[in-house]
Amino acid sequence: MLAIAGCAAMSPGAVPVGDPGFGFALWSPGRADNAQLETRYAGKNPNNANCVGENLSPALAWARAPAATRSFVILMDDQAGRAGLGVNHWVAYGIAPEANGLPEAAAVAAPAGFSAGKNSLGTPYLGPCPPRGNAPQHYVYTLIATSLEAGALPPGLDKAAVLEALKGGKAFGAASLVLRFNH
């Protein structure tokens, strides 16, 4: 089972870097919202010269989820990708309600501790692959607290199917984080 990332040892009342300290929050430990990702977090695809990294997902942490949360969903989107049509890079769901984060590379680790969906390319995960020379692309990570039990949805669903399953009041709230990448 995937080890769940927690906050590093801190003095009581300390707020980790990236955590605003109030409300349902998502952050990447050691990074501020809108921080630039290092090259190792870029996607890896031999068929795409823009995918120059190791395809690692950054560590994520969260706090103060709604009390009735039964599982979490994570989505990673590049809204400017495909010339503004958008690219979904990651769909993960069925994350246990007691989880408070995921370690680096969780999106590509096995066993993952969550159900892997299918992104825009039909794969479980692909890190950032923006065109060379572009301004930094914004990658939006969205964490959704849900009323669904962790194993309620089958693996392999795409973003649209997961969002459809959350209609009718099954989504309790969301937290988001923006990380950027360019080369």
N, C-alpha and C positions, 0 to 999 in steps of 0.2 A: 504494500500500500504506500502510496505517495506520502512522504513526510510533509506535514502541513507547516508552512512557514509562519513563524510568529515574530513578534517584535523583539528586537535585540534587548538585552538586559538594560534597563533604564532606571533612573531614580523615580520614585513615585511621583505621579503627576507630569512626568516628562512626556512630550509629544514627539513621536518619530518624525524625521524629515519627510515631508510630503503629506502628512496627516494634518488637516486643518484643526483637529481637536474638537470638532462638534459635528453632529449629524452623521448620517450614513456616509462613509468615506472610503475611497479607493485610492491607493498610492503605490508607487514602486519604491521599496526601501532604499534610502540613500539618494533619491532623485526628487527634485521638485517637479510639480506639474509643469508641462511644456518643456521638459529637459530634452537635450539631444542624446539619442542612443548611439552607442559605440558600434563600429562596423560589425562586430561579432553577432549582433542582434539582427542584422540584415538577413533576408532570405537566402537560401542556397538552392539554385536551380541551374544546372548546366545548360539548359536551353534558353536562359535569359541572362544576358551579359550585365543586367542591372542587379542581379541577385548575387552579391559578392561576399556574403557573410557566412556564419556558421548555423543560421536558422534557429537561434536560441530565443525563447520567449523570456522577457525580463521577469524577475521576481515581482510578485504582486502581494499586497497586504490590504486588509480592510478591517473596519471596526464599526460598531454601533448599528448593525443591521436591524431591521424591524424585528420585533420580538417573536412574531409568529412564523418566521422564516423556516421553511422545510428543506430548501435546497437553493443553490445559486446557479446562475448562467453567466458566462463571460463571452462577450463579443469583442472583436477587434476589427475596426473598419478604417479604411482610407477613403474619405469622402471625395478627395480630389483625384483618386486613381481612375484609370481608363478615361482620361481627358474629361473628368468631372462626372462620369457615370457611377463612380464608386467601386471599391473592391472590398469584399469581406475577406479578412485574412484568417480569422479564428472563430470557431463556434465550439464552446465547451459547456456542458450542462450536467446536472445531477451531482453537483459538488455538495458535499455534506454540510448541513446547517451549522455544525460546530467548527467548520474550517474558518480560519482567519487570514488565509493567504495561500499562495502557491509559490514554490521555489523557482529559481531560474531554471529554464529548460523544461518546465512541467508540460508544456504543450507537445513536446516530442518525446517525453520520457515514457517508459512502460514499466510496470503498469501505471496508468495515469491517475487513478483515483477519481475519475469523472468520465462521462460519456463524451467521446470525440464526435463532433459533427463534421460537416463538409463545408469548406469555404467556397469562394467564387470559382476556384479552380478544381473543386471536387476532392481536395485533400484535407486532412485534419488541420494543418497549420502551415503558414508560409509567412516568414518575417518580411519586413519592409524591402521593397524592390523598386524604388522610384527611378525615373529616368535620370541619368547623369546630368549634372549641371542645373537641375531644378533647384528652386529654393527648398528649404526643408519642408518635407511632407508631414502632415499631421496625422498621427495614428491614434484613434480614439478607442480606448478600452472602456467598456461598459459592463458593470457588474449589476445583475438584476437579482433581487431577493424574491423568491417565489413560494407559493403554497404547495407546489408539487413535491412529492416524496423523491428522494435522490434517484431511485431507479425507475421512476414513472415513465420516462421517455426512452425509446429504443435508440441505440447508437446510430450515427450516420445521418442525422437530420441536418438540413441546411438552415440558414438563418431564418428564412421565411417560415419554415415549418415549426421551428422553435417558438418564434414570436406568435404564430397562430395558436399554438398550444397554451400560450400564456394569456390569451384573451379571456374575458369574462371574469376579471378580478383576481387572476392567479399571480399577477405581478404586484408585489407590495411596495416596491420602491427601487430606485437605481442610484448608483454612484458612478462617476466617470473620471477618467484620467486621460490626458493627452501627452504623448511622447512623440518626438520628431526625429526624422532621419533624412539625411541627404549625403551625397558623395560626389 
